[in-house]
Amino acid sequence: MQTQRFLISFVSLASFLINPRVCSPTCGFPAIFNFGDSNSDTGGLSAAFGQAPYPNGQTFFHSPSGRFSDGRLIVDFIAEELGLPYLNAFLDSIGSNFSHGANFATAGSTVRPPNTTISQSGVSPISLDVQLVQFSDFFTRSQLIRNRGGVFKQLLPRKEYFSQALYTFDIGQNDLTAGLKLNMTTDQIKAYIPDVLDQLSDAIRKVYMKGGRRFWIHNTAPIGCLPYVLDRFPVPASQIDSHGCAIPRNEIARYFNSELKTRVIGLRKELSKAAITYVDVYSIKLTLITQARKLGFKYPLVACCGHGGKYNFNKLIKCGAKVMVKGKEIVLAKSCTDVSSRVSWDGVHFTETANRWIFQQINGGAFSDPSLPLKLVCTR
């Protein structure tokens, strides 16, 4: 009996050790190239249209850092976990170092090209197709310039990094709210989602054609639980759930995510040399918002930095907004004093504390498909 137990234990241990997912060394990503919107923008929109004002950046950077948060974003925690420096925005020419990647995301970006200006709708002109043009230009010109040597060699990535890098995508949320701005119904917004995902899929194919092989793709958030959506696009009380979220708005997000996952499965078959990870941030963010108190957070539907109203959100007086009163500058939309326990930073974006908690959930792979830790997502 003792011998039998020993054999069973030995076989179990052997099976554990020969499991390729257990034995695989970490991927050793030398760089990150990110495509997205304000959820991962580390300075793109600020470089083009002016810095996101203080108190953005107050917690970690202690000054504006191009991020729409009090501190770090999920992409920053990804970089930390991989032992890489924080990503500089491609559009930021001041003090940037691109030796370990670049960030093409800008706040307000959509997958589909916008047909309005940023002053009309708040949508960035740097849509995903433009981000892909920028990446293609960076791919080619970075090597030509790096070959000059000197400081250029130190500030630009090695050629092999492009095939070894992690390519992250976090975009699509603004495509959904674009329909809300046009007073579209849930069904009307659902009807154009396939086109959004066609264009997102094409973007991934284009990166693959440039040699990209490791992809990390976030689905979209429960937009019906975000203060700015609740404030700007209200629904009848009968369509608000027990947590205060707008049911039809979350229905749109879930449909987007379901279709996105189907596209990812198809791309895995099509792009046979790629490792593509689908990350369910929707479920994590929904848990954070609906179980906030249990998790040590409070007021999940109220912006920390805003101005007035049920959700402390005003589209005309956003975080950091100022006015001149008798020659003196007065800040109207200030930060709350308990930011470390808050979920929503400005009604649109999450606080650093929330972003850290979200990252901790996705890092181990429990919310990923395939279910692999971040450091192993090069595994096919």
C-alpha positions as CSV (number, residue, x, y, z in Angstrom):
1,M,0.0,0.0,0.0
2,Q,2.8,2.4,0.9
3,T,4.6,1.5,-2.4
4,Q,1.3,2.2,-4.3
5,R,1.0,5.6,-2.6
6,F,4.6,6.4,-3.5
7,L,4.0,5.5,-7.2
8,I,0.8,7.6,-7.3
9,S,2.7,10.6,-5.8
10,F,5.6,10.1,-8.1
11,V,3.3,10.0,-11.2
12,S,1.4,13.1,-10.1
13,L,4.7,15.0,-9.5
14,A,6.1,13.8,-12.9
15,S,2.9,14.9,-14.7
16,F,3.1,18.3,-13.0
17,L,6.7,18.7,-14.0
18,I,6.3,17.8,-17.6
19,N,3.3,20.0,-18.1
20,P,4.7,22.6,-20.6
21,R,2.7,25.4,-19.1
22,V,4.3,24.7,-15.7
23,C,7.9,24.1,-17.0
24,S,7.9,26.9,-19.5
25,P,10.4,29.7,-18.7
26,T,9.0,33.1,-18.7
27,C,8.7,34.8,-22.1
28,G,11.2,37.6,-21.4
29,F,9.4,40.3,-23.3
30,P,11.9,43.0,-24.2
31,A,9.3,45.6,-25.2
32,I,5.6,46.5,-25.2
33,F,3.8,48.2,-28.0
34,N,0.4,49.4,-27.0
35,F,-2.7,50.5,-29.0
36,G,-5.7,51.9,-27.3
37,D,-7.6,54.8,-25.8
38,S,-7.5,56.7,-22.5
39,N,-7.5,53.5,-20.5
40,S,-3.9,53.1,-21.6
41,D,-2.8,56.5,-22.8
42,T,0.4,57.5,-21.1
43,G,0.7,60.9,-22.8
44,G,-0.4,60.8,-26.4
45,L,-3.4,63.1,-26.3
46,S,-1.6,65.4,-23.8
47,A,1.4,65.7,-26.3
48,A,-1.0,66.6,-29.1
49,F,-3.6,68.8,-27.4
50,G,-2.3,69.9,-24.1
51,Q,-1.5,68.2,-20.8
52,A,-4.2,66.5,-18.7
53,P,-4.2,69.0,-15.8
54,Y,-3.4,68.4,-12.1
55,P,-4.7,66.7,-10.0
56,N,-4.2,64.0,-12.7
57,G,-0.9,62.3,-11.7
58,Q,-1.0,63.5,-8.1
59,T,-0.7,60.1,-6.4
60,F,2.3,58.5,-8.0
61,F,4.0,60.9,-10.4
62,H,3.1,64.0,-8.2
63,S,2.5,66.0,-11.3
64,P,0.6,65.6,-14.6
65,S,2.0,62.6,-16.5
66,G,-0.3,62.4,-19.6
67,R,-2.5,59.9,-17.8
68,F,-6.1,60.4,-17.0
69,S,-5.8,59.0,-13.5
70,D,-4.4,60.1,-10.2
71,G,-1.5,57.6,-10.8
72,R,-0.6,54.5,-12.8
73,L,-2.7,52.7,-15.3
74,I,-3.0,48.9,-16.0
75,V,-0.4,49.2,-18.8
76,D,2.0,50.7,-16.3
77,F,1.6,47.7,-13.9
78,I,2.1,45.4,-16.9
79,A,5.4,47.1,-17.6
80,E,6.5,46.8,-14.0
81,E,5.6,43.1,-13.9
82,L,7.7,42.5,-17.0
83,G,10.6,44.5,-15.6
84,L,10.3,47.2,-18.3
85,P,10.2,51.0,-18.0
86,Y,6.9,52.8,-18.3
87,L,5.9,53.3,-21.9
88,N,6.4,56.7,-23.5
89,A,3.8,58.0,-25.9
90,F,4.8,57.9,-29.5
91,L,3.6,61.4,-29.9
92,D,5.6,62.8,-27.0
93,S,8.9,64.2,-28.3
94,I,10.1,65.5,-24.9
95,G,12.4,63.2,-23.0
96,S,11.0,60.0,-24.5
97,N,12.9,56.7,-24.6
98,F,11.5,54.1,-27.0
99,S,14.2,51.4,-26.4
100,H,11.7,49.1,-24.8
101,G,8.5,49.9,-26.8
102,A,6.1,52.7,-27.5
103,N,2.5,53.7,-26.7
104,F,0.3,54.7,-29.7
105,A,-2.9,55.0,-27.6
106,T,-4.6,58.4,-27.1
107,A,-7.5,59.3,-24.9
108,G,-10.7,59.4,-26.9
109,S,-9.5,57.0,-29.6
110,T,-11.9,54.8,-31.4
111,V,-11.4,51.7,-33.6
112,R,-13.3,53.2,-36.5
113,P,-12.2,56.6,-37.9
114,P,-14.3,59.4,-36.5
115,N,-16.3,61.7,-38.7
116,T,-16.3,64.6,-36.2
117,T,-13.5,66.8,-34.8
118,I,-12.2,66.5,-31.3
119,S,-13.7,69.9,-30.4
120,Q,-17.1,68.7,-31.6
121,S,-17.3,65.3,-29.9
122,G,-14.2,64.8,-27.8
123,V,-13.2,61.8,-30.0
124,S,-9.5,61.7,-30.8
125,P,-8.4,61.9,-34.4
126,I,-5.8,59.3,-33.6
127,S,-8.1,56.3,-34.3
128,L,-6.7,52.8,-34.5
129,D,-6.0,53.0,-38.2
130,V,-3.8,56.1,-37.5
131,Q,-2.1,54.3,-34.6
132,L,-1.3,51.5,-37.1
133,V,0.2,54.0,-39.5
134,Q,2.3,55.4,-36.7
135,F,3.5,51.9,-35.7
136,S,4.4,51.1,-39.3
137,D,6.4,54.3,-39.6
138,F,8.1,53.7,-36.2
139,F,8.9,50.1,-37.2
140,T,10.8,51.2,-40.3
141,R,12.3,54.5,-39.3
142,S,13.4,53.4,-35.8
143,Q,15.9,51.0,-37.3
144,L,17.2,53.4,-39.9
145,I,17.8,56.0,-37.2
146,R,19.1,53.5,-34.7
147,N,21.8,52.5,-37.1
148,R,23.3,56.0,-36.8
149,G,24.6,54.9,-33.4
150,G,25.2,57.1,-30.4
151,V,22.2,58.3,-28.5
152,F,19.9,56.9,-31.2
153,K,21.1,53.4,-30.4
154,Q,20.2,53.9,-26.8
155,L,16.7,55.4,-27.3
156,L,15.3,53.1,-30.0
157,P,14.5,49.3,-29.9
158,R,16.6,46.6,-31.4
159,K,15.2,45.0,-34.6
160,E,14.5,41.6,-32.9
161,Y,12.4,43.3,-30.2
162,F,9.5,43.7,-32.6
163,S,9.0,39.9,-33.0
164,Q,9.6,39.3,-29.2
165,A,7.5,42.2,-27.9
166,L,4.1,42.0,-26.2
167,Y,1.4,43.8,-28.3
168,T,-1.4,45.1,-26.1
169,F,-4.8,46.3,-27.3
170,D,-7.3,48.1,-25.1
171,I,-9.8,49.9,-27.4
172,G,-13.4,49.9,-28.4
173,Q,-15.2,51.6,-25.5
174,N,-15.4,54.9,-27.3
175,D,-16.9,53.2,-30.3
176,L,-19.8,52.1,-28.1
177,T,-20.4,55.4,-26.4
178,A,-20.2,57.1,-29.9
179,G,-23.6,55.4,-30.6
180,L,-25.0,56.7,-27.3
181,K,-24.0,60.2,-28.2
182,L,-26.1,59.8,-31.4
183,N,-29.1,58.6,-29.3
184,M,-28.9,55.2,-31.0
185,T,-30.8,52.3,-29.5
186,T,-29.1,49.2,-28.1
187,D,-30.0,47.2,-31.2
188,Q,-28.6,50.0,-33.5
189,I,-25.3,50.0,-31.6
190,K,-25.1,46.2,-31.7
191,A,-25.6,46.4,-35.5
192,Y,-22.4,48.3,-36.1
193,I,-20.2,46.3,-33.6
194,P,-19.3,43.7,-36.3
195,D,-17.7,46.5,-38.4
196,V,-15.8,47.7,-35.3
197,L,-14.4,44.2,-34.7
198,D,-13.6,43.8,-38.4
199,Q,-11.3,46.8,-38.2
200,L,-9.8,45.7,-34.9
201,S,-9.1,42.2,-36.4
202,D,-7.5,43.8,-39.4
203,A,-5.2,45.9,-37.1
204,I,-4.0,42.7,-35.4
205,R,-3.4,41.1,-38.8
206,K,-1.3,44.1,-39.8
207,V,0.9,43.9,-36.7
208,Y,1.3,40.2,-37.4
209,M,2.5,40.9,-40.9
210,K,5.1,43.2,-39.3
211,G,6.3,40.2,-37.2
212,G,4.3,40.7,-34.1
213,R,3.6,37.3,-32.5
214,R,2.4,37.9,-28.8
215,F,-0.9,39.7,-28.4
216,W,-2.7,40.7,-25.2
217,I,-6.3,41.9,-25.9
218,H,-8.6,43.4,-23.3
219,N,-12.3,43.3,-23.7
220,T,-14.3,46.4,-22.8
221,A,-15.6,47.6,-19.4
222,P,-19.1,47.5,-18.1
223,I,-19.9,50.9,-19.4
224,G,-23.3,50.9,-17.7
225,C,-21.5,51.2,-14.4
226,L,-19.3,54.2,-15.3
227,P,-20.4,57.5,-13.8
228,Y,-20.1,59.5,-17.0
229,V,-22.3,57.1,-18.9
230,L,-24.9,57.1,-16.1
231,D,-24.9,60.9,-16.0
232,R,-24.8,61.7,-19.7
233,F,-26.9,58.9,-21.1
234,P,-29.5,58.2,-18.4
235,V,-32.0,55.3,-18.6
236,P,-35.4,54.8,-16.8
237,A,-35.2,53.6,-13.2
238,S,-36.7,50.3,-14.3
239,Q,-33.5,49.7,-16.3
240,I,-31.1,50.3,-13.4
241,D,-29.9,47.2,-11.6
242,S,-29.5,46.6,-7.9
243,H,-26.0,48.0,-8.0
244,G,-27.0,51.2,-9.7
245,C,-25.7,50.2,-13.2
246,A,-27.6,50.8,-16.5
247,I,-28.7,47.3,-17.7
248,P,-29.0,48.2,-21.5
249,R,-25.6,49.8,-21.5
250,N,-23.9,46.7,-20.0
251,E,-25.8,44.6,-22.5
252,I,-24.0,46.5,-25.3
253,A,-20.6,45.9,-23.7
254,R,-21.3,42.1,-23.1
255,Y,-22.3,41.7,-26.8
256,F,-19.1,43.5,-27.9
257,N,-17.1,41.2,-25.7
258,S,-18.8,38.0,-26.8
259,E,-18.2,38.9,-30.5
260,L,-14.6,40.0,-29.7
261,K,-13.8,36.6,-28.1
262,T,-15.2,34.9,-31.2
263,R,-12.9,37.0,-33.4
264,V,-9.9,36.2,-31.2
265,I,-10.6,32.4,-31.6
266,G,-10.8,32.9,-35.4
267,L,-7.6,34.9,-35.5
268,R,-5.8,32.1,-33.5
269,K,-6.6,29.7,-36.4
270,E,-5.7,32.2,-39.1
271,L,-2.5,33.6,-37.6
272,S,-0.9,30.2,-36.7
273,K,2.4,31.6,-35.4
274,A,0.7,34.0,-33.0
275,A,-0.1,33.6,-29.3
276,I,-3.3,35.7,-28.7
277,T,-4.6,36.2,-25.2
278,Y,-8.1,37.4,-24.6
279,V,-8.4,39.2,-21.2
280,D,-11.8,39.5,-19.5
281,V,-11.4,42.9,-17.8
282,Y,-15.2,43.3,-18.0
283,S,-15.8,40.7,-15.3
284,I,-13.0,42.1,-13.1
285,K,-14.2,45.7,-13.3
286,L,-17.8,44.6,-12.7
287,T,-16.8,42.7,-9.6
288,L,-14.8,45.7,-8.3
289,I,-17.8,48.1,-8.8
290,T,-20.5,45.8,-7.5
291,Q,-18.5,44.4,-4.6
292,A,-16.6,47.5,-3.8
293,R,-17.4,47.6,-0.1
294,K,-16.3,44.0,0.5
295,L,-13.0,44.8,-1.4
296,G,-12.2,47.8,0.7
297,F,-13.5,50.5,-1.7
298,K,-16.4,52.9,-1.5
299,Y,-18.7,55.0,-3.6
300,P,-17.9,53.1,-6.8
301,L,-20.4,55.1,-8.9
302,V,-19.2,58.5,-7.8
303,A,-16.2,60.2,-9.3
304,C,-13.4,61.2,-7.0
305,C,-12.3,64.2,-9.1
306,G,-15.3,66.0,-10.5
307,H,-17.9,68.7,-9.9
308,G,-21.4,68.2,-8.6
309,G,-24.4,66.0,-9.2
310,K,-25.3,62.5,-8.1
311,Y,-22.2,61.0,-9.7
312,N,-19.9,64.0,-9.1
313,F,-19.5,64.3,-12.9
314,N,-20.1,67.3,-15.1
315,K,-19.0,67.1,-18.8
316,L,-18.4,70.8,-18.8
317,I,-16.4,70.9,-15.6
318,K,-14.0,67.9,-15.8
319,C,-11.2,67.0,-13.4
320,G,-8.8,69.8,-12.9
321,A,-11.1,72.4,-14.5
322,K,-10.3,76.0,-13.4
323,V,-11.9,79.4,-13.7
324,M,-10.5,83.0,-13.1
325,V,-12.2,84.9,-10.3
326,K,-11.0,88.5,-9.8
327,G,-7.7,87.6,-11.4
328,K,-7.2,84.5,-9.3
329,E,-7.2,81.0,-10.7
330,I,-9.8,78.7,-8.8
331,V,-10.0,75.0,-9.3
332,L,-13.6,73.9,-9.6
333,A,-13.1,70.1,-10.0
334,K,-10.8,68.9,-7.2
335,S,-9.7,65.5,-6.1
336,C,-11.4,63.8,-3.2
337,T,-9.4,63.3,0.0
338,D,-9.9,59.5,0.1
339,V,-8.6,58.7,-3.4
340,S,-6.9,55.5,-2.2
341,S,-10.3,53.9,-1.4
342,R,-12.1,55.1,-4.5
343,V,-12.9,53.2,-7.7
344,S,-13.7,56.0,-10.2
345,W,-11.1,58.8,-10.6
346,D,-12.9,61.2,-12.9
347,G,-16.2,59.4,-13.8
348,V,-14.6,57.9,-16.9
349,H,-11.3,56.4,-15.7
350,F,-10.2,54.4,-12.7
351,T,-8.0,55.4,-9.8
352,E,-4.5,54.0,-9.4
353,T,-5.7,51.8,-6.5
354,A,-8.4,50.4,-8.7
355,N,-6.0,49.9,-11.6
356,R,-3.6,48.0,-9.3
357,W,-6.4,45.8,-8.1
358,I,-7.6,45.0,-11.6
359,F,-4.0,44.2,-12.7
360,Q,-3.6,41.9,-9.8
361,Q,-6.6,39.9,-10.9
362,I,-5.4,39.6,-14.6
363,N,-1.8,39.0,-13.9
364,G,-2.2,35.3,-12.9
365,G,-4.3,34.4,-15.9
366,A,-7.5,33.5,-14.1
367,F,-9.5,35.9,-16.3
368,S,-7.5,35.1,-19.5
369,D,-8.1,32.8,-22.4
370,P,-5.9,30.8,-22.6
371,S,-5.5,30.8,-18.8
372,L,-1.8,31.8,-18.5
373,P,0.0,34.2,-16.3
374,L,1.2,37.4,-18.0
375,K,4.8,36.3,-18.1
376,L,3.8,33.1,-20.0
377,V,1.5,34.5,-22.7
378,C,4.0,33.8,-25.5
379,T,2.9,30.2,-25.1
380,R,0.6,28.9,-27.9
